[in-house]
Amino acid sequence: MANYTETEVKLYVPYLEAVQARLETIGAKLTAPRVYERNVRYDNAERSLTPAGIVLRLRQDTRVRLTYKREGETHNGIVSRFEAEVEVSDFDMMETILGRLGYTPYMIYEKYRTTYELDGAEIVLDEMPYGNFVEIEGDEDTIEKVINRLGLQKAARYDGSYAVLFERARRALGLTFTDLTFANFKGVDVPESAFRV
């Protein structure tokens, strides 16, 4: 039976090169080279999904995936929540189906992602338009061990999604755009403190 629980931590790490070098030094396996990701989050006509902590997302990188997530529980900055994901063959067709079901795009967000595996955990290096993050997914004990192996014990932990961090940064910096894209953030300096507002 499938496991529908996602357990992960999100760490703010400005300099991903050092983490990548450490991963390679300690024998982590590169499972997916750096790839551009385009994500579209959807909401219903009432705009009730996002405030309820529900994510309905269509993602395109080397594959196309539809994801559903519910708000979860946080312990020591590590979030566990329900996640169900399915691969689909056609982004545009899935977008049409979602539209016919009454879902409309809520926001678009972009990133570059590099994926490693170490000690039974998945480690992703995410280059976001507003800063760099490391996500580690696995069980809680494994996550803590990997954090220690990577020397990231002092890195700030965030239990909010990239969309939540975007909303915080928007408020802190008075930004008016609604999509988390590299074009929108060109020339915008985002201090780490903006994510804690």
Order of alpha helices (4+ residues) and beta strands (2+ residues): beta-alpha-beta-beta-beta-beta-beta-alpha-beta-beta-beta-alpha-beta-alpha
